[in-house]
Amino acid sequence: MELLRQTTWLLWKDLLLEMRRRESLLAMFFFGVLLLFIFNFAFEIPRERAAEMAPGLLWLAFIFTGTLGLAQLYQAEKENHCLEALLLSPIDRGALFLAKVFFNLLLMLSVEVVVFPLFWMLFNLEAWKLLPSLFLVAFLGTLGFCAIGALFSAVTLKARARELLLPLVIFPLMIPVILATIRAMEILLRTGAFEEASPWLRLLIGFDVIFITAGFLIFEWVIEA
Amino acid sequence: MASTTKKSGRGRSILGGLAFFFILMGLYFALIQAPPDAYQGEVQRIMYLHIPSILTAYLSFFIVFIGSALFLWKRERRDDILAYAAAEIGVLFTGLTIVEGSIWGKPAWGVWWTWDARLTLTAILLLIFVGYLMLRSLIEDEDQSAVCGAVLGIIGFLDIPLIHMSVYWWRTLHQPPSILRPDKLPWENVHPAMLIALSINFIAFLLVYFYLLSSRIRLGELQEEVKKTRLYGAA
Protein backbone atom coordinates (compact mmCIF):
# COMPACT_ATOMS: atom_id res chain seq x y z
CA MET A 1 0.00 0.00 0.00
CA GLU A 2 2.83 2.32 0.95
CA LEU A 3 4.36 1.49 -2.42
CA LEU A 4 1.15 2.40 -4.20
CA ARG A 5 0.92 5.70 -2.34
CA GLN A 6 4.51 6.61 -3.17
CA THR A 7 4.01 5.66 -6.81
CA THR A 8 0.90 7.82 -7.06
CA TRP A 9 2.70 10.81 -5.54
CA LEU A 10 5.65 10.46 -7.90
CA LEU A 11 3.33 10.02 -10.84
CA TRP A 12 1.39 13.11 -9.75
CA LYS A 13 4.64 15.09 -9.65
CA ASP A 14 5.46 14.08 -13.23
CA LEU A 15 1.94 14.79 -14.45
CA LEU A 16 1.93 18.21 -12.80
CA LEU A 17 5.25 19.09 -14.40
CA GLU A 18 3.96 17.92 -17.76
CA MET A 19 0.76 19.92 -17.39
CA ARG A 20 2.75 23.08 -16.67
CA ARG A 21 5.40 22.61 -19.34
CA ARG A 22 3.56 20.53 -21.96
CA GLU A 23 6.84 19.61 -23.58
CA SER A 24 6.74 15.86 -24.14
CA LEU A 25 3.06 15.41 -24.85
CA LEU A 26 2.78 18.11 -27.50
CA ALA A 27 5.92 16.98 -29.28
CA MET A 28 4.81 13.34 -29.20
CA PHE A 29 1.34 14.18 -30.40
CA PHE A 30 2.50 16.23 -33.37
CA PHE A 31 5.17 13.70 -34.26
CA GLY A 32 2.56 10.91 -34.26
CA VAL A 33 0.26 12.85 -36.59
CA LEU A 34 3.19 13.83 -38.79
CA LEU A 35 4.15 10.16 -39.14
CA LEU A 36 0.65 9.31 -40.43
CA PHE A 37 1.09 11.88 -43.19
CA ILE A 38 4.55 10.60 -44.05
CA PHE A 39 3.26 7.01 -44.21
CA ASN A 40 0.70 8.13 -46.73
CA PHE A 41 3.36 9.68 -48.97
CA ALA A 42 5.67 6.69 -48.53
CA PHE A 43 3.13 3.96 -49.23
CA GLU A 44 0.19 5.61 -51.08
CA ILE A 45 -2.12 3.41 -49.04
CA PRO A 46 -5.09 2.28 -51.14
CA ARG A 47 -8.42 2.04 -49.35
CA GLU A 48 -8.80 -1.74 -49.68
CA ARG A 49 -5.34 -2.47 -48.25
CA ALA A 50 -5.49 0.04 -45.41
CA ALA A 51 -6.86 -2.48 -42.89
CA GLU A 52 -4.04 -4.89 -43.68
CA MET A 53 -1.37 -2.26 -43.21
CA ALA A 54 -2.95 -0.50 -40.24
CA PRO A 55 -1.39 -2.57 -37.38
CA GLY A 56 2.18 -2.26 -38.64
CA LEU A 57 1.94 1.43 -39.47
CA LEU A 58 0.18 2.32 -36.23
CA TRP A 59 2.82 0.49 -34.25
CA LEU A 60 5.64 2.19 -36.08
CA ALA A 61 4.04 5.50 -35.18
CA PHE A 62 3.59 4.44 -31.54
CA ILE A 63 7.12 3.20 -30.97
CA PHE A 64 8.66 6.27 -32.57
CA THR A 65 6.56 8.66 -30.53
CA GLY A 66 7.15 6.50 -27.45
CA THR A 67 10.91 6.70 -27.94
CA LEU A 68 10.58 10.46 -28.13
CA GLY A 69 8.90 10.40 -24.72
CA LEU A 70 11.47 8.01 -23.27
CA ALA A 71 14.36 10.25 -24.27
CA GLN A 72 12.82 13.04 -22.16
CA LEU A 73 11.65 10.79 -19.33
CA TYR A 74 14.31 11.72 -16.77
CA GLN A 75 14.93 15.23 -18.05
CA ALA A 76 13.24 16.86 -15.04
CA GLU A 77 15.37 14.78 -12.66
CA LYS A 78 18.59 15.73 -14.43
CA GLU A 79 18.05 19.44 -13.89
CA ASN A 80 19.01 21.04 -10.58
CA HIS A 81 20.10 17.71 -9.08
CA CYS A 82 16.50 16.63 -8.56
CA LEU A 83 17.53 13.01 -8.89
CA GLU A 84 19.80 13.29 -5.85
CA ALA A 85 16.97 14.85 -3.88
CA LEU A 86 14.62 12.06 -4.90
CA LEU A 87 17.18 9.44 -3.93
CA LEU A 88 17.67 11.11 -0.55
CA SER A 89 13.99 10.98 0.25
CA PRO A 90 12.78 7.81 1.98
CA ILE A 91 10.95 6.26 -0.97
CA ASP A 92 11.17 2.81 -2.47
CA ARG A 93 13.29 2.84 -5.65
CA GLY A 94 10.72 0.50 -7.16
CA ALA A 95 8.07 3.20 -6.75
CA LEU A 96 10.29 5.53 -8.77
CA PHE A 97 10.41 2.96 -11.56
CA LEU A 98 6.66 2.28 -11.52
CA ALA A 99 5.88 5.99 -11.59
CA LYS A 100 8.06 6.48 -14.65
CA VAL A 101 6.50 3.46 -16.39
CA PHE A 102 2.99 4.75 -15.76
CA PHE A 103 3.89 8.30 -16.70
CA ASN A 104 5.24 7.28 -20.09
CA LEU A 105 2.27 4.90 -20.45
CA LEU A 106 -0.16 7.78 -19.89
CA LEU A 107 1.68 9.97 -22.40
CA MET A 108 1.68 7.27 -25.06
CA LEU A 109 -1.94 6.26 -24.43
CA SER A 110 -3.12 9.84 -24.80
CA VAL A 111 -1.33 10.02 -28.14
CA GLU A 112 -2.82 6.67 -29.15
CA VAL A 113 -6.35 7.74 -28.26
CA VAL A 114 -6.03 10.48 -30.88
CA VAL A 115 -3.95 8.67 -33.49
CA PHE A 116 -6.20 5.57 -33.65
CA PRO A 117 -9.38 7.33 -34.82
CA LEU A 118 -7.33 9.72 -36.94
CA PHE A 119 -5.84 6.78 -38.82
CA TRP A 120 -9.35 5.37 -39.32
CA MET A 121 -10.51 8.69 -40.72
CA LEU A 122 -7.50 9.46 -42.88
CA PHE A 123 -7.46 6.04 -44.52
CA ASN A 124 -11.23 5.45 -44.57
CA LEU A 125 -11.32 2.28 -42.50
CA GLU A 126 -14.69 0.70 -41.85
CA ALA A 127 -14.20 -1.32 -38.68
CA TRP A 128 -15.03 1.36 -36.09
CA LYS A 129 -16.57 -1.27 -33.81
CA LEU A 130 -13.20 -2.98 -33.38
CA LEU A 131 -11.47 0.15 -32.09
CA PRO A 132 -11.96 -0.56 -28.34
CA SER A 133 -10.54 -4.10 -28.57
CA LEU A 134 -7.65 -2.92 -30.75
CA PHE A 135 -6.98 -0.23 -28.19
CA LEU A 136 -6.84 -2.89 -25.48
CA VAL A 137 -4.16 -4.78 -27.45
CA ALA A 138 -2.26 -1.53 -27.94
CA PHE A 139 -2.51 -0.91 -24.20
CA LEU A 140 -0.88 -4.25 -23.38
CA GLY A 141 1.87 -3.62 -25.92
CA THR A 142 2.45 -0.06 -24.73
CA LEU A 143 2.78 -1.27 -21.15
CA GLY A 144 5.56 -3.68 -22.15
CA PHE A 145 7.20 -0.95 -24.22
CA CYS A 146 7.17 1.43 -21.26
CA ALA A 147 8.51 -1.19 -18.82
CA ILE A 148 11.61 -1.85 -20.95
CA GLY A 149 11.81 1.79 -21.98
CA ALA A 150 11.69 3.32 -18.49
CA LEU A 151 14.37 0.92 -17.30
CA PHE A 152 16.75 1.56 -20.19
CA SER A 153 16.10 5.27 -20.29
CA ALA A 154 17.58 5.24 -16.78
CA VAL A 155 20.38 2.91 -17.89
CA THR A 156 21.45 5.23 -20.70
CA LEU A 157 21.07 8.32 -18.52
CA LYS A 158 24.81 8.67 -18.04
CA ALA A 159 25.89 7.66 -21.52
CA ARG A 160 27.20 9.93 -24.20
CA ALA A 161 24.83 10.34 -27.17
CA ARG A 162 22.03 8.84 -25.10
CA GLU A 163 19.22 9.80 -27.47
CA LEU A 164 20.96 7.77 -30.18
CA LEU A 165 21.86 4.89 -27.94
CA LEU A 166 18.43 4.36 -26.39
CA PRO A 167 16.59 3.06 -29.48
CA LEU A 168 19.59 0.91 -30.43
CA VAL A 169 19.37 -0.84 -27.08
CA ILE A 170 15.62 -1.11 -26.63
CA PHE A 171 14.32 -1.96 -30.11
CA PRO A 172 15.89 -5.45 -30.28
CA LEU A 173 14.58 -6.19 -26.77
CA MET A 174 11.17 -4.97 -27.85
CA ILE A 175 10.74 -7.38 -30.74
CA PRO A 176 8.36 -9.78 -28.92
CA VAL A 177 6.10 -6.84 -28.06
CA ILE A 178 6.17 -5.44 -31.59
CA LEU A 179 5.52 -8.83 -33.20
CA ALA A 180 2.80 -9.83 -30.74
CA THR A 181 0.85 -6.56 -30.89
CA ILE A 182 0.99 -6.32 -34.65
CA ARG A 183 -0.02 -9.97 -35.14
CA ALA A 184 -2.81 -9.72 -32.55
CA MET A 185 -4.17 -6.51 -34.07
CA GLU A 186 -3.98 -7.98 -37.54
CA ILE A 187 -5.87 -11.12 -36.44
CA LEU A 188 -8.49 -8.97 -34.70
CA LEU A 189 -8.97 -6.84 -37.80
CA ARG A 190 -9.29 -9.93 -39.98
CA THR A 191 -11.54 -12.12 -37.83
CA GLY A 192 -12.95 -9.72 -35.26
CA ALA A 193 -12.59 -12.41 -32.57
CA PHE A 194 -10.40 -12.24 -29.49
CA GLU A 195 -10.00 -16.04 -29.23
CA GLU A 196 -7.93 -16.29 -32.42
CA ALA A 197 -5.39 -13.81 -31.09
CA SER A 198 -5.20 -15.26 -27.60
CA PRO A 199 -1.69 -16.85 -27.85
CA TRP A 200 -0.27 -13.46 -28.82
CA LEU A 201 -2.19 -11.73 -26.04
CA ARG A 202 -0.87 -14.23 -23.52
CA LEU A 203 2.65 -13.58 -24.76
CA LEU A 204 2.08 -9.84 -24.32
CA ILE A 205 0.76 -10.25 -20.80
CA GLY A 206 3.71 -12.51 -19.98
CA PHE A 207 6.13 -9.92 -21.35
CA ASP A 208 4.51 -7.14 -19.32
CA VAL A 209 4.59 -9.14 -16.09
CA ILE A 210 8.19 -10.34 -16.54
CA PHE A 211 9.70 -6.97 -17.38
CA ILE A 212 7.73 -4.86 -14.92
CA THR A 213 8.87 -7.28 -12.21
CA ALA A 214 12.46 -7.41 -13.46
CA GLY A 215 12.62 -3.61 -13.82
CA PHE A 216 11.10 -3.15 -10.37
CA LEU A 217 13.77 -5.39 -8.83
CA ILE A 218 16.75 -4.10 -10.83
CA PHE A 219 15.93 -0.37 -10.87
CA GLU A 220 17.56 0.31 -7.52
CA TRP A 221 20.99 -0.62 -8.85
CA VAL A 222 20.51 1.35 -12.05
CA ILE A 223 19.45 4.63 -10.51
CA GLU A 224 22.05 4.56 -7.76
CA ALA A 225 24.94 3.68 -10.06
CA MET B 1 51.89 -11.97 -8.63
CA ALA B 2 54.63 -12.38 -11.22
CA SER B 3 54.78 -16.17 -10.88
CA THR B 4 50.99 -16.62 -11.17
CA THR B 5 50.95 -14.39 -14.24
CA LYS B 6 53.64 -16.52 -15.78
CA LYS B 7 51.77 -19.70 -14.88
CA SER B 8 48.43 -18.54 -16.29
CA GLY B 9 50.30 -17.31 -19.36
CA ARG B 10 51.69 -20.79 -19.88
CA GLY B 11 48.23 -22.32 -19.35
CA ARG B 12 46.87 -20.03 -22.04
CA SER B 13 49.62 -20.97 -24.48
CA ILE B 14 48.86 -24.64 -23.95
CA LEU B 15 45.15 -23.97 -24.50
CA GLY B 16 45.99 -22.08 -27.70
CA GLY B 17 48.22 -24.89 -28.94
CA LEU B 18 45.54 -27.47 -28.22
CA ALA B 19 42.95 -25.33 -30.00
CA PHE B 20 45.19 -25.07 -33.06
CA PHE B 21 45.76 -28.83 -33.10
CA PHE B 22 42.04 -29.56 -32.82
CA ILE B 23 41.21 -27.11 -35.60
CA LEU B 24 43.61 -28.91 -37.95
CA MET B 25 42.16 -32.25 -36.92
CA GLY B 26 38.62 -30.95 -37.24
CA LEU B 27 39.35 -29.66 -40.75
CA TYR B 28 40.83 -33.03 -41.73
CA PHE B 29 37.82 -34.94 -40.44
CA ALA B 30 35.28 -32.48 -41.83
CA LEU B 31 36.80 -32.09 -45.30
CA ILE B 32 38.34 -35.53 -45.94
CA GLN B 33 37.08 -38.19 -43.55
CA ALA B 34 33.38 -37.40 -43.44
CA PRO B 35 31.30 -38.46 -46.46
CA PRO B 36 29.41 -35.79 -48.46
CA ASP B 37 25.74 -35.36 -47.62
CA ALA B 38 23.27 -37.63 -49.45
CA TYR B 39 21.13 -34.72 -50.67
CA GLN B 40 23.19 -31.56 -50.41
CA GLY B 41 26.59 -32.94 -51.45
CA GLU B 42 29.82 -31.16 -50.57
CA VAL B 43 28.23 -27.88 -49.50
CA GLN B 44 26.80 -29.51 -46.39
CA ARG B 45 30.33 -29.57 -44.95
CA ILE B 46 29.75 -26.02 -43.76
CA MET B 47 27.68 -27.68 -41.03
CA TYR B 48 30.91 -28.68 -39.27
CA LEU B 49 31.60 -25.00 -38.66
CA HIS B 50 28.02 -23.76 -38.47
CA ILE B 51 26.75 -25.84 -35.56
CA PRO B 52 29.83 -25.49 -33.33
CA SER B 53 29.97 -21.73 -33.86
CA ILE B 54 26.31 -21.12 -32.95
CA LEU B 55 26.53 -23.40 -29.91
CA THR B 56 29.62 -21.53 -28.74
CA ALA B 57 27.81 -18.23 -29.29
CA TYR B 58 24.90 -19.41 -27.12
CA LEU B 59 27.35 -20.53 -24.45
CA SER B 60 28.92 -17.09 -24.61
CA PHE B 61 25.64 -15.28 -24.02
CA PHE B 62 24.91 -17.56 -21.12
CA ILE B 63 28.30 -16.58 -19.65
CA VAL B 64 27.41 -12.90 -20.12
CA PHE B 65 24.27 -13.53 -18.08
CA ILE B 66 26.15 -15.37 -15.32
CA GLY B 67 28.88 -12.70 -15.19
CA SER B 68 26.29 -9.89 -15.11
CA ALA B 69 24.23 -11.49 -12.35
CA LEU B 70 27.34 -12.23 -10.27
CA PHE B 71 28.54 -8.66 -10.74
CA LEU B 72 25.28 -7.08 -9.58
CA TRP B 73 25.24 -9.43 -6.62
CA LYS B 74 28.86 -9.29 -5.41
CA ARG B 75 30.31 -6.22 -7.15
CA GLU B 76 33.59 -7.90 -8.06
CA ARG B 77 35.47 -6.38 -10.99
CA ARG B 78 36.44 -9.76 -12.39
CA ASP B 79 32.80 -10.79 -12.96
CA ASP B 80 32.28 -7.68 -15.03
CA ILE B 81 35.47 -8.32 -16.98
CA LEU B 82 34.18 -11.84 -17.65
CA ALA B 83 30.78 -10.59 -18.88
CA TYR B 84 32.30 -7.92 -21.13
CA ALA B 85 34.81 -10.39 -22.59
CA ALA B 86 32.13 -13.01 -23.24
CA ALA B 87 29.88 -10.43 -24.92
CA GLU B 88 32.62 -9.37 -27.33
CA ILE B 89 33.48 -12.93 -28.30
CA GLY B 90 29.80 -13.85 -28.44
CA VAL B 91 29.21 -11.12 -31.01
CA LEU B 92 32.16 -12.47 -33.01
CA PHE B 93 30.80 -16.04 -33.04
CA THR B 94 27.21 -14.98 -33.77
CA GLY B 95 28.45 -12.89 -36.67
CA LEU B 96 30.48 -15.83 -37.97
CA THR B 97 27.44 -18.10 -37.70
CA ILE B 98 25.29 -15.71 -39.72
CA VAL B 99 27.94 -15.37 -42.42
CA GLU B 100 28.49 -19.15 -42.62
CA GLY B 101 24.74 -19.68 -42.64
CA SER B 102 24.34 -17.26 -45.53
CA ILE B 103 27.04 -19.04 -47.53
CA TRP B 104 25.31 -22.35 -46.84
CA GLY B 105 21.82 -20.97 -47.40
CA LYS B 106 22.50 -19.74 -50.93
CA PRO B 107 23.18 -23.21 -52.45
CA ALA B 108 20.88 -25.14 -50.07
CA TRP B 109 17.77 -22.91 -50.07
CA GLY B 110 18.59 -20.64 -53.01
CA VAL B 111 18.61 -17.46 -50.88
CA TRP B 112 21.22 -15.66 -48.77
CA TRP B 113 18.74 -14.77 -46.09
CA THR B 114 15.21 -15.70 -45.19
CA TRP B 115 13.01 -14.56 -42.31
CA ASP B 116 12.93 -17.98 -40.74
CA ALA B 117 12.53 -18.24 -36.96
CA ARG B 118 16.00 -19.46 -36.08
CA LEU B 119 17.76 -17.05 -38.43
CA THR B 120 15.74 -14.17 -37.05
CA LEU B 121 16.43 -15.18 -33.47
CA THR B 122 20.17 -15.30 -34.15
CA ALA B 123 20.09 -11.91 -35.83
CA ILE B 124 18.17 -10.38 -32.90
CA LEU B 125 20.69 -11.85 -30.45
CA LEU B 126 23.45 -10.22 -32.47
CA LEU B 127 21.61 -6.87 -32.36
CA ILE B 128 21.06 -7.06 -28.60
CA PHE B 129 24.71 -7.75 -27.90
CA VAL B 130 26.00 -5.19 -30.40
CA GLY B 131 23.79 -2.82 -28.40
CA TYR B 132 25.52 -4.10 -25.26
CA LEU B 133 28.95 -3.28 -26.69
CA MET B 134 27.82 0.19 -27.76
CA LEU B 135 26.32 0.87 -24.34
CA ARG B 136 29.56 -0.16 -22.65
CA SER B 137 31.70 1.99 -24.89
CA LEU B 138 29.50 5.09 -24.54
CA ILE B 139 29.51 5.24 -20.73
CA GLU B 140 32.80 6.59 -19.51
CA ASP B 141 32.53 5.90 -15.81
CA GLU B 142 33.84 2.39 -15.19
CA ASP B 143 31.37 1.41 -12.46
CA GLN B 144 28.33 2.90 -14.18
CA SER B 145 29.27 1.18 -17.40
CA ALA B 146 29.58 -2.13 -15.55
CA VAL B 147 26.20 -1.81 -13.80
CA CYS B 148 24.42 -0.71 -16.97
CA GLY B 149 26.00 -3.53 -18.97
CA ALA B 150 24.99 -6.02 -16.30
CA VAL B 151 21.38 -4.84 -16.46
CA LEU B 152 21.32 -5.27 -20.22
CA GLY B 153 23.03 -8.67 -19.90
CA ILE B 154 20.31 -9.89 -17.53
CA ILE B 155 17.31 -8.34 -19.31
CA GLY B 156 18.62 -9.52 -22.69
CA PHE B 157 18.92 -13.06 -21.39
CA LEU B 158 15.41 -13.00 -19.89
CA ASP B 159 14.13 -11.76 -23.22
CA ILE B 160 15.53 -14.68 -25.23
CA PRO B 161 12.70 -17.18 -24.46
CA LEU B 162 10.10 -14.56 -25.39
CA ILE B 163 11.84 -13.62 -28.63
CA HIS B 164 12.20 -17.33 -29.34
CA MET B 165 8.47 -17.96 -28.84
CA SER B 166 7.35 -14.95 -30.82
CA VAL B 167 9.52 -15.59 -33.87
CA TYR B 168 8.64 -19.31 -33.85
CA TRP B 169 4.94 -18.56 -33.90
CA TRP B 170 5.66 -16.07 -36.59
CA ARG B 171 7.39 -18.52 -38.97
CA THR B 172 9.54 -21.61 -39.30
CA LEU B 173 11.43 -22.90 -42.32
CA HIS B 174 14.87 -23.93 -41.05
CA GLN B 175 15.59 -27.62 -41.50
CA PRO B 176 14.57 -29.54 -38.37
CA PRO B 177 17.41 -30.48 -36.05
CA SER B 178 19.10 -33.60 -37.39
CA ILE B 179 21.47 -34.34 -34.52
CA LEU B 180 19.32 -33.90 -31.44
CA ARG B 181 16.08 -35.43 -32.59
CA PRO B 182 13.54 -36.66 -30.08
CA ASP B 183 12.64 -39.83 -31.97
CA LYS B 184 16.09 -41.17 -32.82
CA LEU B 185 19.43 -41.43 -31.11
CA PRO B 186 22.13 -39.37 -32.85
CA TRP B 187 24.15 -42.33 -34.14
CA GLU B 188 21.13 -44.02 -35.77
CA ASN B 189 20.39 -41.00 -37.87
CA VAL B 190 23.71 -39.50 -38.91
CA HIS B 191 26.72 -41.22 -40.47
CA PRO B 192 29.24 -41.96 -37.66
CA ALA B 193 32.07 -40.24 -39.57
CA MET B 194 29.96 -37.08 -39.71
CA LEU B 195 29.26 -37.26 -36.02
CA ILE B 196 32.96 -37.68 -35.24
CA ALA B 197 33.88 -34.75 -37.46
CA LEU B 198 31.21 -32.61 -35.83
CA SER B 199 32.32 -33.53 -32.30
CA ILE B 200 35.96 -32.79 -33.04
CA ASN B 201 35.04 -29.44 -34.52
CA PHE B 202 32.87 -28.66 -31.54
CA ILE B 203 35.79 -29.38 -29.20
CA ALA B 204 38.02 -27.24 -31.41
CA PHE B 205 35.57 -24.33 -31.25
CA LEU B 206 35.24 -24.64 -27.49
CA LEU B 207 39.04 -24.59 -27.13
CA VAL B 208 39.33 -21.55 -29.40
CA TYR B 209 36.53 -19.91 -27.46
CA PHE B 210 38.12 -20.44 -24.07
CA TYR B 211 41.51 -19.39 -25.43
CA LEU B 212 40.02 -16.12 -26.68
CA LEU B 213 38.03 -15.65 -23.50
CA SER B 214 41.02 -16.12 -21.22
CA SER B 215 43.13 -13.80 -23.38
CA ARG B 216 40.40 -11.17 -23.32
CA ILE B 217 40.01 -11.50 -19.55
CA ARG B 218 43.77 -11.11 -19.15
CA LEU B 219 43.57 -7.97 -21.27
CA GLY B 220 40.83 -6.63 -19.02
CA GLU B 221 42.92 -7.34 -15.93
CA LEU B 222 45.93 -5.59 -17.45
CA GLN B 223 43.80 -2.53 -18.27
CA GLU B 224 42.67 -2.53 -14.68
CA GLU B 225 46.26 -2.66 -13.46
CA VAL B 226 47.31 0.18 -15.74
CA LYS B 227 44.48 2.28 -14.39
CA LYS B 228 45.45 1.54 -10.79
CA THR B 229 49.09 2.35 -11.48
CA ARG B 230 48.08 5.66 -12.98
CA LEU B 231 45.93 6.47 -9.98
CA TYR B 232 48.14 5.35 -7.15
CA GLY B 233 51.59 5.20 -8.75
CA ALA B 234 53.63 2.03 -9.25
CA ALA B 235 53.26 -0.50 -6.42
Interface residues (C-beta under 8 A of the other chain):
Chain A: I148 L151 F152 V155 T156 K158 A159 R160 A161 R162 L165 L168 V169 F171 P172 L173 I175 P176 L179 A180 R183 P199 W200 L203 G206 F207 I210 F211 A214 I218 W221 V222 A225
Chain B: L72 I124 L127 I128 G131 Y132 M134 L135 L138 I139 E140 D141 D143 Q144 V147 C148 A150 V151 L152 I154 I155 G156 L158 D159 L162 I163 M165 S166 V167 W169 W170
